[in-house]
Structure formats: C-alpha cells, structure tokens
C-alpha cells in the first residue's frame, strides 16, 4: 500500500493549526486579565501575520515562537495560561433538585489573599461550618462566603446561587466572577 502523502491533516498542516489554537487559548487567557487592553495590538498583529503568511512556514514559526515566549513570561509570573481554554459563568439560582441534573454543592470563601472552597453532599450550612473551621485561624482582612451549586459543562464551570444565599450576595459574586475570572478559575479548576 502506498503511503498517503497529502491528506486533510498532514504533518505540514499541523504547525499552522496548532499555532492558531495556541493563539486562541492565549487570547482567551489574556481577555480574562484586568490588563487585557495592553496586549490587544500584539494579538491583532499575530492574527494578521498568520493570515497573510498562511503559506510561509517562517512566518508561522516566528509567530509561534513569539506566542510561546509570552506564555513563558506569564508562567514565570505565576499564571496558568492553560486557563485560557476554560471559562466560568454565573447561571442563576438553583434548588435542591439540581442534584438530579448533576450539580454539586459548594461553599466558596473569597478573601483578600486566596479563594478557598468546600464541596460535599451535606447541606450548604454544613459545608460552610467545615470551611469556617478550616480557615478560622488564617489572617485575612476580608472574608466573603458564597453558597453555590456547580457543574462543568465541557470546559465551562457553571456556578449557580443556592437558596441559602440572598440574591444580593449572589449578584455580588457574579460581579466578582466577571472581574476576577482567572483567580476563580485557578482556584476552582480541579473541581469535578
């Protein structure tokens, strides 16, 4: 049998596709950062160069090297760039029947330094007590607890308010989600 030299997914097409995937994940990561605006010109430049140089392996390599260099700089600063492939979203309120839909209970503690959480099958008040006992002696200037339901849908973490939390508290949490996506994703990415 003769080898297939050119198929839709050849060794020659992979670097181009994977560079675009790397750029896409990096763009998503940057767009979750508070300083995203300062990187927008660079991202536009990379997209333009990839489009214009789609048949030029040297341009592909150069852009890929530049993307990898930026990602390394982020990692050296303590950021997990792979979070760009994930997302987090508030998804209204849920009741106890959410368990039947695959949701799990979680209590999240947001402090001025860290995000802590407790998950389990007990009710939200029991989870809160466990989390409070575990973190009671830690020196935080601020503590904000949220009683939530969570579910991963592919690469999106859905967080819903629980009946044991007032609507105003959940609204405040959703504003935190919008402004601190990377912080929350980094803390909650291992939930499953």
Secondary structure by P-SEA (a helix, b strand, c coil): ccccccccccccaaaaaaaaaaaaaaaaaaaaccccccaaaaaaaaaaaaaaacccaaaaaaaaaaaaaaaaaaaaaccccccccbbbbbcccccccccccbbbbbbbbbcccccccccccccaaaaaaaaaaacccccccbbbbbbbbbbbcccbbbbbbcccccaaaaaaaaaaaaccaaaaaaaccccc
